[in-house]
């Protein structure tokens, strides 16, 4: 059936549902398969007394516009850490003063306003001498760590030209036992993530103070011999600073993977953050056939191919494809969500002696399959439309008003398929989740710039709470009636390409110039420039499967729960989906340790995570989070409930009425985290297993501002 193709996505990562004005309450999802604390074995008793110094869980970013500062700030926001950013190049910027950094109330209680500092250098020439002195005193007084990205003052010479293109990085024992425990001891950057820059060769910085200790954490081989220290820590008295000689952008997957550990170290694993590695993939159109792409005609059979082109029959999954899927799921630990259209089973049975072997096998394997409602027969739920050879347009009435599918017909498409799923006993199914055909009913600019006004009331009547959308048209979740959209990433294996040759030819047709045999569409595109054609026989395995796997991997490591989607035709024929999935999973397991299991959320679980992050981004202004010794406090000064992400070292316990009441959160990547609900005007307390490492007693005055 005809579908519009999403624009080819590069590895640019959209913001993870942060800073947008929408709050969802009452949305919960089953807990992901993580290791929960066993509260039955946790001793109870009085909670520890808070230390005299409270350190607010916020990070100060002194931004010089460099890529690595931008990458660290991006990761902080993705995880949920509140950031105050000072633009060093802005002449009207806020000054870094003693009052900005800390304060003392009338009772003598001291509060440090930042738990970490990210900067090119605390002695940067972009800071005044007074600011440098104040920052130096602040980090020493409160045990606040800093991250430094500008090495020119420490290494005036002894630089090497290096590249992250296929580079191998080795972590020290201290790094592997500490903030980078979630990674393998040795990891390899992907060759597609090339980045050349000058890095200081391994060894103690020549200009480092003689009294300072120097501890490398991560090293990389240098061409021609020797190594470069990518990450190292210096310690002098109460001052600790991580030197980051690595260069890179937030769009690079290895930067996302490494900056998580840098942030863990910076904030001593005590943050208002929640970070996970997620991967989910949906297969649309299950039980329906898809038209096929003609390699000979560079067109879709039955839509825009001339009659002289071989009429390839529509292609549909088989019972054997279900068995293959189940075996792959059992081996990979990842379940694919099958978005099915019930009408397809009956239509197929009419031509096959009343039987549908595919549906029968799905029922037989129902305990192994994850099911989504994709409407009854995939009707377009938006405007009445007419299909053009390579496009479509909405139809209007005689007054020029758009003709919409009715609420009654939309409801029937949803409810009839719900009944079909339930009648056939497909048990791993959530009736509040929906994928509309082609994401229809939702706005599809430019042809249909608004939602079908009948969509929201129909979804409400059918009990739909989560409805899929396409990141290539809207990257952020939004409310539609009582439902919330869950943006999905399109994997660029088109719905009409069941074989590797078809995928490669469709790629060449769309992405190469007319001179190279393509459509030439790319010659006028500003965001999708023309590329060289790939080999029709080998290009899928050598180029496309790795490329699509890398894009999916970039989403996985970016704390991004958005699902991915392909179509049922990609699971039959050559089964082109699996090389791409195996490429992504292979890279993941080569990079991440067992403490970082890849989570596989359902649509509702993914949507809940996205909305939790959005809710928190709106609540940060009226939640004061701090740590004082072993005591973490979350105080809601607002008038609405706040959902606060909390990450603390393992072994933390909840506190109620001054008493320890049980284990806190779930274990992931060597830390413990959870979402904590804080009522208006209330304070929630969590106790860490040991003091956080920040100063527990200090004095601070406003003098010298």
DAWO-V222204 format. One record per residue. N is the residue number from 0. RES is the residue in one small letter. PHI is phi in radians with two decimals (999 if undefined). OMEGA is omega in whole degrees, -180 to 180 (999 if undefined). D_CENTER is the distance of its C-alpha to the mean C-alpha in Angstrom with 2 decimals. Layout:
N_RES_PHI_OMEGA_D_CENTER + N_RES_PHI_OMEGA_D_CENTER
//
This chain:
0_x_999_-176_30.79 + 1_x_-1.10_174_29.88 + 2_x_-2.48_173_26.33 + 3_x_-1.44_-177_24.99 + 4_x_-1.60_175_22.68 + 5_x_-1.22_178_19.40 + 6_x_-1.11_-180_19.54 + 7_x_-1.00_-178_18.40 + 8_x_-1.65_171_14.94 + 9_x_-1.57_-177_14.75 + 10_x_-1.55_176_12.02 + 11_x_-1.25_-175_11.54 + 12_x_-1.78_177_8.08 + 13_x_-1.25_177_8.60 + 14_x_-1.05_-173_8.47 + 15_x_-1.55_173_6.28 + 16_x_0.92_-177_9.47 + 17_x_-2.02_170_11.59 + 18_x_1.35_-180_15.32 + 19_x_-1.93_-167_16.31 + 20_x_-1.53_174_19.39 + 21_x_-2.76_179_18.89 + 22_x_-2.16_176_19.44 + 23_x_-1.99_177_19.40 + 24_x_-1.97_176_21.68 + 25_x_1.33_-180_22.61 + 26_x_-1.66_178_19.35 + 27_x_-2.22_-180_18.96 + 28_x_-2.46_177_17.63 + 29_x_-1.01_-179_18.91 + 30_x_-1.12_177_17.76 + 31_x_-1.19_-175_15.42 + 32_x_-1.33_179_17.46 + 33_x_-2.00_-178_17.43 + 34_x_-1.55_-180_20.60 + 35_x_-1.43_173_22.18 + 36_x_-1.14_178_24.81 + 37_x_-1.63_-175_28.31 + 38_x_-1.23_-179_29.95 + 39_x_-1.17_-179_33.25 + 40_x_-1.77_-177_33.82 + 41_x_-1.59_180_32.90 + 42_x_-1.13_177_36.07 + 43_x_-1.85_-179_36.76 + 44_x_2.58_-179_38.90 + 45_x_-1.14_175_38.92 + 46_x_-1.29_178_35.83 + 47_x_-1.18_175_36.21 + 48_x_-1.30_178_37.52 + 49_x_-1.07_175_35.10 + 50_x_-1.20_-178_35.86 + 51_x_-1.27_-179_37.70 + 52_x_-1.93_174_34.83 + 53_x_-1.84_179_31.57 + 54_x_-1.97_-180_28.57 + 55_x_-1.24_-175_26.07 + 56_x_-1.52_179_22.40 + 57_x_-2.40_180_21.54 + 58_x_-2.09_176_20.99 + 59_x_-1.62_178_23.28 + 60_x_-1.99_175_22.05 + 61_x_-1.63_-165_25.02 + 62_x_-1.72_177_23.67 + 63_x_-1.73_179_25.85 + 64_x_1.49_-179_23.58 + 65_x_-1.32_-175_22.87 + 66_x_-1.09_-175_19.74 + 67_x_-1.26_174_19.09 + 68_x_-1.09_178_19.61 + 69_x_-1.06_-180_17.18 + 70_x_-1.15_179_14.54 + 71_x_-1.17_178_15.31 + 72_x_-1.11_179_15.38 + 73_x_-1.06_-178_11.98 + 74_x_-1.18_177_10.51 + 75_x_-0.98_-179_12.90 + 76_x_-1.17_179_11.79 + 77_x_-1.01_-177_8.04 + 78_x_-1.45_178_9.54 + 79_x_1.87_-180_12.28 + 80_x_-1.33_177_15.20 + 81_x_-1.09_-175_17.83 + 82_x_-2.16_166_18.93 + 83_x_-1.92_-173_22.35 + 84_x_-1.88_175_22.56 + 85_x_-2.00_-179_25.98 + 86_x_-1.44_-172_26.42 + 87_x_-1.13_-179_29.04 + 88_x_-1.50_-178_30.35 + 89_x_-1.59_-178_31.08 + 90_x_-1.12_-179_34.76 + 91_x_-1.69_-177_34.31 + 92_x_-1.13_174_31.52 + 93_x_-1.18_176_31.81 + 94_x_-1.37_176_33.93 + 95_x_-1.51_-175_32.79 + 96_x_-2.08_179_35.49 + 97_x_-1.10_179_36.45 + 98_x_-1.12_178_35.90 + 99_x_-1.13_-174_32.38 + 100_x_-1.50_-175_31.55 + 101_x_-2.82_179_33.48 + 102_x_-2.74_179_36.21 + 103_x_-2.23_-179_38.97 + 104_x_-1.52_-175_40.09 + 105_x_-1.10_-179_43.72 + 106_x_-1.47_-179_43.63 + 107_x_1.66_179_42.60 + 108_x_-1.22_-176_39.07 + 109_x_-1.86_177_36.77 + 110_x_-2.20_171_33.15 + 111_x_-1.59_-170_30.99 + 112_x_-1.53_-179_28.42 + 113_x_-2.43_178_25.74 + 114_x_-1.65_178_24.48 + 115_x_-2.85_179_23.38 + 116_x_-2.27_174_24.16 + 117_x_-1.92_-175_22.35 + 118_x_-2.75_170_24.95 + 119_x_-1.01_177_26.52 + 120_x_-3.01_176_29.33 + 121_x_-1.24_176_31.05 + 122_x_-1.98_-179_34.15 + 123_x_-1.06_177_32.79 + 124_x_-1.16_177_35.48 + 125_x_-1.35_177_33.42 + 126_x_-1.80_176_34.28 + 127_x_-1.25_178_37.85 + 128_x_-1.06_179_39.89 + 129_x_-1.15_179_39.82 + 130_x_-1.14_178_36.02 + 131_x_-1.05_-180_35.83 + 132_x_-1.15_-180_38.36 + 133_x_-1.15_178_36.63 + 134_x_-1.10_179_33.26 + 135_x_-1.06_179_35.13 + 136_x_-1.17_-178_36.94 + 137_x_-1.09_-177_33.86 + 138_x_-1.15_179_31.91 + 139_x_-1.25_-177_35.14 + 140_x_-1.19_-171_36.15 + 141_x_-1.89_180_32.99 + 142_x_1.14_179_31.47 + 143_x_-1.51_-179_28.37 + 144_x_-1.47_177_26.59 + 145_x_-2.32_175_25.65 + 146_x_-2.02_-176_23.66 + 147_x_-2.06_-178_25.68 + 148_x_-2.01_-180_24.63 + 149_x_-1.83_-175_28.06 + 150_x_-1.78_-171_30.41 + 151_x_-1.04_-179_33.32 + 152_x_-1.30_-179_35.49 + 153_x_-1.47_-179_35.05 + 154_x_-2.15_-180_35.45 + 155_x_-1.14_178_37.98 + 156_x_-2.45_173_38.50 + 157_x_1.10_176_37.50 + 158_x_-1.68_177_34.41 + 159_x_-2.23_175_33.37 + 160_x_-1.39_-177_31.72 + 161_x_-2.27_177_28.62 + 162_x_-2.49_176_25.72 + 163_x_-1.51_-179_22.33 + 164_x_-1.18_-179_23.02 + 165_x_1.23_-176_23.14 + 166_x_-1.23_175_23.91 + 167_x_-1.75_-178_24.31 + 168_x_-2.05_180_23.33 + 169_x_-2.00_180_25.17 + 170_x_-1.76_178_24.48 + 171_x_-1.27_178_27.46 + 172_x_-1.06_180_28.47 + 173_x_-1.14_179_27.69 + 174_x_-1.17_-178_24.12 + 175_x_-1.20_178_23.60 + 176_x_-1.54_-175_25.21 + 177_x_-2.10_-169_23.35 + 178_x_-1.21_-180_20.09 + 179_x_-1.93_-180_18.99 + 180_x_-1.14_-179_20.09 + 181_x_-1.38_180_16.72 + 182_x_-1.85_172_17.40 + 183_x_-1.14_-179_20.38 + 184_x_-1.11_178_23.46 + 185_x_-2.34_179_23.34 + 186_x_-2.27_-180_20.48 + 187_x_-2.11_175_20.83 + 188_x_-1.24_-179_18.90 + 189_x_-1.25_-177_18.63 + 190_x_-1.19_180_21.59 + 191_x_-1.42_-177_19.74 + 192_x_-1.82_-177_18.24 + 193_x_-1.09_176_21.71 + 194_x_-2.84_180_22.44 + 195_x_-1.62_178_25.98 + 196_x_-2.86_180_27.09 + 197_x_-1.72_179_29.73 + 198_x_-2.10_177_29.05 + 199_x_-1.21_177_31.74 + 200_x_-1.14_-175_33.34 + 201_x_-1.04_178_33.05 + 202_x_2.27_-178_35.37 + 203_x_-1.05_179_36.15 + 204_x_-1.02_-177_35.76 + 205_x_-1.03_-176_39.33 + 206_x_-1.73_178_39.12 + 207_x_-1.25_-179_37.56 + 208_x_-0.97_-176_39.96 + 209_x_-1.06_-177_42.32 + 210_x_-1.42_-175_41.57 + 211_x_-1.46_173_37.80 + 212_x_-1.48_-180_36.26 + 213_x_-2.32_-176_33.85 + 214_x_-2.34_176_31.39 + 215_x_-1.14_177_29.24 + 216_x_-1.98_-179_25.89 + 217_x_-2.49_-179_24.58 + 218_x_-2.19_179_26.82 + 219_x_-2.38_178_26.74 + 220_x_-1.15_179_29.77 + 221_x_-1.84_177_31.55 + 222_x_-0.95_-179_33.25 + 223_x_1.62_178_36.93 + 224_x_2.03_-180_36.60 + 225_x_1.52_-179_35.35 + 226_x_-2.37_173_31.93 + 227_x_-2.11_176_29.85 + 228_x_-1.48_179_28.26 + 229_x_-1.39_-179_24.62 + 230_x_-2.39_177_24.18 + 231_x_-2.64_-180_27.16 + 232_x_-2.09_172_28.29 + 233_x_-1.95_179_31.56 + 234_x_-2.35_176_33.48 + 235_x_-2.55_-175_36.59 + 236_x_1.10_178_37.91 + 237_x_-1.55_-177_35.24 + 238_x_-1.66_175_33.11 + 239_x_-2.25_-178_30.09 + 240_x_-2.39_174_28.11 + 241_x_-1.67_176_25.44 + 242_x_-1.61_-179_26.27 + 243_x_-1.98_179_23.39 + 244_x_-1.57_180_25.09 + 245_x_-1.16_174_22.01 + 246_x_-2.05_177_21.18 + 247_x_2.97_-178_18.04 + 248_x_-1.88_176_15.60 + 249_x_-1.07_-179_12.00 + 250_x_-1.26_-177_11.61 + 251_x_-1.56_-175_12.77 + 252_x_-1.10_-178_10.86 + 253_x_-1.18_176_13.66 + 254_x_-1.21_177_13.41 + 255_x_-1.07_-179_9.88 + 256_x_-1.14_-176_11.36 + 257_x_-1.43_-177_14.54 + 258_x_-1.14_175_13.83 + 259_x_-1.04_180_12.47 + 260_x_-1.20_177_16.01 + 261_x_-1.07_180_17.73 + 262_x_-1.18_177_16.48 + 263_x_-1.03_-180_17.62 + 264_x_-1.11_-175_20.96 + 265_x_-0.98_-175_21.33 + 266_x_-1.76_176_21.13 + 267_x_0.98_179_22.86 + 268_x_1.07_176_20.06 + 269_x_-2.14_-175_21.04 + 270_x_-2.55_165_18.47 + 271_x_-1.58_-177_17.28 + 272_x_-2.61_176_13.67 + 273_x_-2.60_-176_11.45 + 274_x_-2.30_178_8.93 + 275_x_-2.50_172_8.16 + 276_x_-1.83_-174_7.24 + 277_x_-2.05_167_6.97 + 278_x_-2.66_174_8.76 + 279_x_-2.40_177_11.05 + 280_x_-2.44_178_13.49 + 281_x_-1.91_173_16.26 + 282_x_-1.96_-179_19.67 + 283_x_-1.45_172_21.47 + 284_x_1.27_180_25.29 + 285_x_-1.09_-175_26.27 + 286_x_1.53_174_30.09 + 287_x_-1.73_171_30.62 + 288_x_-1.53_173_31.65 + 289_x_-2.02_173_30.01 + 290_x_-1.11_-179_32.15 + 291_x_-1.97_175_32.17 + 292_x_-1.43_178_31.83 + 293_x_-1.64_177_35.11 + 294_x_-1.20_-179_35.06 + 295_x_-1.17_-175_38.69 + 296_x_-1.79_-176_38.21 + 297_x_0.92_-174_34.64 + 298_x_-2.76_178_34.25 + 299_x_-1.68_-179_33.30 + 300_x_-1.08_180_36.26 + 301_x_1.56_180_37.58 + 302_x_-2.20_-176_35.99 + 303_x_-2.29_175_36.76 + 304_x_-1.62_174_38.70 + 305_x_-1.21_-177_42.43 + 306_x_-1.08_-179_44.82 + 307_x_-1.31_-179_45.77 + 308_x_-1.39_179_42.38 + 309_x_-0.94_-176_42.24 + 310_x_-1.50_179_41.11 + 311_x_-1.13_-179_38.42 + 312_x_-1.29_172_38.02 + 313_x_-0.99_-176_34.80 + 314_x_-2.05_-174_32.73 + 315_x_-2.47_177_31.54 + 316_x_-1.02_179_30.08 + 317_x_-2.04_176_32.77 + 318_x_-1.04_179_33.38 + 319_x_-1.12_178_32.95 + 320_x_-1.15_177_29.42 + 321_x_-1.16_178_28.59 + 322_x_-1.09_178_30.13 + 323_x_-1.11_179_28.21 + 324_x_-1.06_-178_24.89 + 325_x_-1.08_179_25.90 + 326_x_-1.10_179_26.95 + 327_x_-1.13_179_23.73 + 328_x_-1.05_-179_21.70 + 329_x_-1.14_179_24.10 + 330_x_-1.39_-175_23.75 + 331_x_-1.67_-175_19.98 + 332_x_1.40_180_19.06 + 333_x_-1.95_175_16.70 + 334_x_-1.78_176_18.08 + 335_x_-1.55_176_17.91 + 336_x_-1.58_-178_18.42 + 337_x_-1.61_179_21.62 + 338_x_-1.53_-170_21.97 + 339_x_-1.92_175_25.75 + 340_x_-2.06_-172_28.61 + 341_x_-1.04_-178_31.66 + 342_x_-1.04_-178_34.22 + 343_x_-1.09_-180_33.51 + 344_x_-1.16_179_35.11 + 345_x_-1.15_180_38.33 + 346_x_-1.09_179_38.55 + 347_x_-1.19_-178_38.28 + 348_x_-1.10_-180_40.80 + 349_x_-1.03_-178_43.35 + 350_x_-1.78_-175_43.72 + 351_x_-2.39_174_43.58 + 352_x_0.98_175_46.38 + 353_x_1.37_-178_44.40 + 354_x_-2.16_173_41.75 + 355_x_-2.31_-177_38.09 + 356_x_-1.08_179_37.32 + 357_x_-1.10_-180_33.57 + 358_x_-1.13_179_33.53 + 359_x_-1.08_-180_35.88 + 360_x_-1.26_175_33.67 + 361_x_-1.10_177_30.63 + 362_x_-1.15_-180_32.85 + 363_x_-1.11_-178_34.10 + 364_x_-1.78_-170_30.60 + 365_x_-1.02_-179_29.25 + 366_x_-1.21_-178_28.29 + 367_x_-1.72_-172_25.90 + 368_x_-1.90_176_24.28 + 369_x_-1.83_-169_21.52 + 370_x_-2.03_172_22.71 + 371_x_-2.18_174_21.54 + 372_x_-1.41_-179_24.06 + 373_x_-2.02_-175_24.20 + 374_x_1.30_-171_27.48 + 375_x_-1.13_-177_30.97 + 376_x_-2.29_172_31.66 + 377_x_1.24_177_28.83 + 378_x_-1.05_177_30.90 + 379_x_-1.33_-172_29.50 + 380_x_-1.62_-179_29.05 + 381_x_-1.73_-180_29.29 + 382_x_-1.35_166_32.37 + 383_x_-1.15_-172_35.25 + 384_x_-2.45_174_34.73 + 385_x_-2.08_180_36.50 + 386_x_-1.52_176_34.94 + 387_x_-1.83_-178_35.89 + 388_x_-0.91_-179_35.89 + 389_x_-2.25_-175_32.51 + 390_x_-2.82_175_31.44 + 391_x_-2.75_175_32.37 + 392_x_-2.57_179_33.62 + 393_x_-1.34_176_34.24 + 394_x_-1.78_178_37.82 + 395_x_-2.16_177_39.74 + 396_x_-1.45_-176_42.92 + 397_x_-1.21_177_46.22 + 398_x_-1.77_179_45.20 + 399_x_1.52_179_42.01 + 400_x_-1.44_179_39.71 + 401_x_-1.10_176_36.67 + 402_x_-1.60_-175_37.36 + 403_x_-1.92_168_34.62 + 404_x_-1.12_-175_34.19 + 405_x_-1.33_175_35.64 + 406_x_-1.03_-179_34.08 + 407_x_-1.04_-177_36.36 + 408_x_-1.25_176_35.21 + 409_x_-1.11_180_31.48 + 410_x_-1.02_-179_32.12 + 411_x_-1.09_179_34.17 + 412_x_-1.07_-178_31.44 + 413_x_-1.36_-173_29.04 + 414_x_-1.19_-179_31.68 + 415_x_-1.11_178_33.54 + 416_x_-1.26_174_30.53 + 417_x_-1.02_-180_29.80 + 418_x_-1.12_179_33.41 + 419_x_-1.07_-180_33.18 + 420_x_-1.09_-178_30.30 + 421_x_-1.17_-180_32.14 + 422_x_-1.06_-178_35.49 + 423_x_-1.57_174_34.28 + 424_x_1.19_177_32.85 + 425_x_-1.36_-160_29.29 + 426_x_-1.38_-178_28.18 + 427_x_-1.49_-169_24.39 + 428_x_-2.58_178_23.91 + 429_x_-2.04_-173_22.82 + 430_x_-1.25_177_25.07 + 431_x_-1.54_-179_22.96 + 432_x_-1.80_-178_20.30 + 433_x_-2.61_167_21.19 + 434_x_-2.07_177_20.37 + 435_x_-1.38_178_23.10 + 436_x_-1.04_-177_24.67 + 437_x_1.03_-174_23.03 + 438_x_1.00_-174_21.04 + 439_x_-1.31_-172_24.54 + 440_x_1.61_173_25.89 + 441_x_-1.33_178_22.97 + 442_x_-0.99_178_23.76 + 443_x_-2.36_-178_23.85 + 444_x_-1.16_6_25.05 + 445_x_-1.54_-174_27.42 + 446_x_-1.14_-179_29.49 + 447_x_-2.28_-172_28.46 + 448_x_-1.31_-179_27.08 + 449_x_-2.23_173_27.05 + 450_x_-1.12_167_26.18 + 451_x_-1.07_-178_29.10 + 452_x_-1.09_179_30.75 + 453_x_-1.56_-175_31.63 + 454_x_-1.20_-176_28.11 + 455_x_-0.99_179_27.17 + 456_x_-1.11_178_30.51 + 457_x_-1.19_178_30.37 + 458_x_-1.10_179_26.93 + 459_x_-1.06_-179_28.27 + 460_x_-1.13_-180_31.40 + 461_x_-1.48_179_29.56 + 462_x_1.36_-180_27.45 + 463_x_-1.39_177_24.07 + 464_x_-1.93_-177_21.35 + 465_x_-2.36_-179_18.24 + 466_x_-2.29_-175_18.54 + 467_x_-1.22_171_16.29 + 468_x_-2.29_-173_15.88 + 469_x_-1.99_-179_15.00 + 470_x_-1.09_-180_12.46 + 471_x_-1.31_174_15.36 + 472_x_-2.04_175_17.45 + 473_x_-2.63_-172_15.34 + 474_x_-1.49_-175_11.67 + 475_x_-1.95_176_11.86 + 476_x_-1.19_177_13.28 + 477_x_-2.62_-179_16.98 + 478_x_-1.53_172_20.03 + 479_x_-2.40_-170_22.61 + 480_x_1.11_178_25.50 + 481_x_-1.56_-179_24.47 + 482_x_-1.80_177_21.36 + 483_x_-2.12_177_17.80 + 484_x_-1.31_175_15.97 + 485_x_-2.10_-178_12.74 + 486_x_-1.11_179_11.46 + 487_x_-2.09_177_11.25 + 488_x_-1.45_173_10.80 + 489_x_-1.33_170_14.37 + 490_x_-1.42_-170_15.11 + 491_x_-1.42_167_18.18 + 492_x_-2.05_-168_20.69 + 493_x_-1.09_-176_22.89 + 494_x_-1.07_-176_24.33 + 495_x_-1.90_-175_27.77 + 496_x_-2.22_179_27.26 + 497_x_-1.43_-179_28.00 + 498_x_-2.10_179_29.29 + 499_x_-1.10_179_28.19 + 500_x_-1.14_178_31.02 + 501_x_-1.14_179_29.99 + 502_x_-1.06_-178_26.39 + 503_x_-1.14_-180_27.86 + 504_x_-1.18_178_30.49 + 505_x_-1.09_177_28.23 + 506_x_-1.09_-180_26.02 + 507_x_-1.09_-178_29.22 + 508_x_-1.09_-177_30.61 + 509_x_-1.39_-166_27.70 + 510_x_-1.97_179_26.90 + 511_x_-2.10_-177_30.34 + 512_x_-1.28_176_33.34 + 513_x_-1.08_179_36.47 + 514_x_-1.09_179_38.31 + 515_x_-1.65_178_36.01 + 516_x_1.64_180_36.47 + 517_x_-1.59_180_33.39 + 518_x_-1.29_-176_33.36 + 519_x_1.43_179_33.14 + 520_x_-0.97_-177_30.46 + 521_x_-1.22_-176_28.50 + 522_x_-1.21_178_31.58 + 523_x_-1.91_-179_31.07 + 524_x_-1.47_179_27.27 + 525_x_-1.60_-176_25.98 + 526_x_-1.92_-178_22.29 + 527_x_-2.52_-175_22.97 + 528_x_-1.12_-179_25.94 + 529_x_-1.12_178_28.15 + 530_x_-2.18_176_27.72 + 531_x_-1.26_179_30.32 + 532_x_-1.14_177_30.83 + 533_x_-1.74_180_29.77 + 534_x_-1.14_-175_32.24 + 535_x_-1.13_-177_32.54 + 536_x_-1.63_-176_33.17 + 537_x_-1.98_-173_30.87 + 538_x_-1.11_-179_28.19 + 539_x_-1.09_-177_25.84 + 540_x_-1.24_-175_25.68 + 541_x_-1.51_-175_26.00 + 542_x_-2.10_-169_23.75 + 543_x_-1.28_-180_21.68 + 544_x_-1.04_176_20.41 + 545_x_-1.10_-178_19.24 + 546_x_-1.11_180_17.79 + 547_x_-1.22_175_15.74 + 548_x_-1.11_179_14.71 + 549_x_-1.17_178_13.61 + 550_x_-1.12_178_11.48 + 551_x_-1.12_179_9.74 + 552_x_-1.07_178_9.59 + 553_x_-1.07_176_8.08 + 554_x_-1.22_-177_4.88 + 555_x_-1.02_-173_5.55 + 556_x_-1.51_-175_6.40 + 557_x_-1.83_180_4.12 + 558_x_0.95_-173_3.49 + 559_x_-2.14_-176_1.27 + 560_x_-1.51_-178_4.97 + 561_x_-1.00_177_6.51 + 562_x_-1.25_173_9.35 + 563_x_-1.98_176_11.22 + 564_x_-2.53_172_14.95 + 565_x_-2.35_-178_18.21 + 566_x_-2.36_-173_21.81 + 567_x_-1.02_179_24.49 + 568_x_-1.08_180_26.43 + 569_x_-1.34_180_23.85 + 570_x_-1.78_179_24.74 + 571_x_-2.22_-176_28.45 + 572_x_1.07_177_30.75 + 573_x_-1.38_-177_29.26 + 574_x_0.93_-171_26.11 + 575_x_-1.19_-180_24.05 + 576_x_-1.17_-170_20.67 + 577_x_-1.20_176_21.33 + 578_x_-1.01_179_21.74 + 579_x_-1.15_179_18.34 + 580_x_-1.12_-179_16.75 + 581_x_-1.17_176_19.04 + 582_x_-1.06_-179_18.17 + 583_x_-1.10_-178_14.46 + 584_x_-1.15_178_15.54 + 585_x_-1.07_179_18.33 + 586_x_-1.16_-179_16.35 + 587_x_-1.06_-175_14.00 + 588_x_-1.26_175_17.15 + 589_x_-1.32_-176_18.98 + 590_x_-1.83_-172_16.58 + 591_x_-1.84_-179_15.61 + 592_x_-1.41_-179_18.39 + 593_x_-1.10_179_19.30 + 594_x_-1.29_180_18.11 + 595_x_-2.09_179_14.47 + 596_x_-1.07_179_14.76 + 597_x_-1.35_-177_12.07 + 598_x_-1.50_-170_11.52 + 599_x_-2.24_-172_12.33 + 600_x_-1.25_169_12.08 + 601_x_-1.29_179_14.45 + 602_x_-1.06_-178_13.98 + 603_x_-1.18_177_15.38 + 604_x_-1.17_177_13.31 + 605_x_-1.11_179_9.98 + 606_x_-1.09_179_11.85 + 607_x_-1.10_179_13.17 + 608_x_-1.11_179_10.06 + 609_x_-1.05_-178_9.08 + 610_x_-1.30_175_12.77 + 611_x_-1.07_179_13.19 + 612_x_-1.11_179_11.08 + 613_x_-1.15_179_13.09 + 614_x_-1.00_-179_16.22 + 615_x_-1.14_-179_15.88 + 616_x_-1.07_179_15.47 + 617_x_-1.49_-176_18.75 + 618_x_-1.65_-173_20.46 + 619_x_-1.03_-178_20.16 + 620_x_-1.24_179_23.41 + 621_x_-2.17_171_25.45 + 622_x_-2.12_175_24.15 + 623_x_-1.83_179_25.83 + 624_x_-1.97_-178_24.26 + 625_x_-2.64_174_26.33 + 626_x_-2.20_178_27.45 + 627_x_-2.34_-175_31.18 + 628_x_1.21_178_32.11 + 629_x_-1.69_-170_30.68 + 630_x_-1.79_174_30.05 + 631_x_-1.81_-179_26.75 + 632_x_-2.04_175_27.49 + 633_x_-2.15_-177_25.42 + 634_x_-2.01_-179_27.75 + 635_x_-1.72_-180_27.10 + 636_x_-1.61_-177_29.52 + 637_x_-1.55_-177_28.47 + 638_x_-1.90_178_29.95 + 639_x_-2.22_178_27.04 + 640_x_-1.05_178_25.10 + 641_x_-2.11_175_22.06 + 642_x_-1.82_-169_19.11 + 643_x_-1.97_174_18.31 + 644_x_-1.38_-179_15.70 + 645_x_-2.33_172_17.81 + 646_x_-2.16_-180_17.44 + 647_x_-2.47_177_20.83 + 648_x_-1.05_-180_22.57 + 649_x_-1.07_-179_23.49 + 650_x_1.69_180_26.70 + 651_x_-1.22_-179_26.10 + 652_x_-2.32_176_28.08 + 653_x_-1.41_-179_28.21 + 654_x_-2.22_176_31.27 + 655_x_-2.42_-180_33.36 + 656_x_0.93_177_36.66 + 657_x_1.38_-178_36.84 + 658_x_-2.05_174_36.50 + 659_x_-1.24_-174_33.92 + 660_x_-2.09_178_32.81 + 661_x_2.61_-179_30.43 + 662_x_-1.20_-178_27.30 + 663_x_-1.90_164_24.11 + 664_x_1.20_180_20.64 + 665_x_-2.13_-177_18.98 + 666_x_-1.54_177_18.82 + 667_x_-2.73_178_15.73 + 668_x_0.99_175_15.76 + 669_x_1.47_176_19.21 + 670_x_-2.32_-180_18.72 + 671_x_-2.11_-177_19.04 + 672_x_-2.61_179_16.92 + 673_x_-2.95_170_17.09 + 674_x_-1.66_-175_17.04 + 675_x_-2.05_178_20.60 + 676_x_-1.53_-180_22.56 + 677_x_-2.15_-178_25.12 + 678_x_-1.23_177_27.93 + 679_x_-0.98_179_29.48 + 680_x_1.34_-176_31.83 + 681_x_-1.76_175_30.82 + 682_x_-2.25_176_29.74 + 683_x_-1.91_-177_27.84 + 684_x_-2.11_176_28.60 + 685_x_-2.24_-180_27.02 + 686_x_-1.98_177_28.95 + 687_x_-1.38_-175_27.59 + 688_x_-1.28_178_29.60 + 689_x_-2.64_178_30.98 + 690_x_-1.07_-171_31.28 + 691_x_-1.20_-176_28.18 + 692_x_1.86_173_29.98 + 693_x_-1.30_179_30.30 + 694_x_-1.05_179_33.90 + 695_x_-1.80_179_35.61 + 696_x_-2.59_-178_38.62 + 697_x_-2.87_173_39.05 + 698_x_-2.14_-179_40.88 + 699_x_-2.71_177_39.74 + 700_x_-2.20_-179_41.69 + 701_x_-1.46_-176_41.10 + 702_x_-1.09_177_43.86 + 703_x_1.52_179_43.27 + 704_x_-1.09_999_40.82
//
